């Protein structure tokens, strides 16, 4: 049994470390934004929407950082099994953080001016992602309340995958850098880069969910 537990821990940590890395770049960028808004920053055309109305973006960034890093630990089966109370308590915190991220994201998409590098397709995708994340969290919470733990796991994985799109977008946007070193101001290509990250994350999430279901069926 000790050997099995050790192997379980060994398999958990590379996954958690990978998710931490994925969350690191957008979290650092968000932290810089928070420091600017709370410390006072010169108003420019690029940041006017944040400076004029900072509360939604602050809620979004703080919620997303907690959701990304705390959520990564939920993917450690050994940790969940050994510390069930910790899993339940942090799960409730994650629900609140996830709802804050989704709702603030939808609010910003609706009321903030569209950035120069975005287009209508990108904005439409943000609505789909925000609503999808919101619905996934609600369905996941409802599932655990009725003790359907498999459905709970599946919906929470989907919500997390959508939230982590910002991390994957760092990599899908890399090909845009040679086009314009000062920033990706190609709305069509930027839209492809952002949307493809969300699609990729959801595809990986569905693979994980189906693999888990097959493992349970064999057991």
Secondary structure by P-SEA (a helix, b strand, c coil): caaaaaaaaaaaaaaaaaaaaaacaaaaaaaaaaaaaaaccccccccccccccaaaaaaaaaaaaaaaaaaaaaacaaaaaacaaaaaaaaaaaaaaaaaaaaaaaaaaccccccccccaaaaaaaaaaaaaaaaaaaaaaaaaaacaaaaaaaaaaaaaaaaaaaaaaaaaacccccccccccccaaaaaaaaaaaaaaaaaaaaaaaaaaaaaaaac
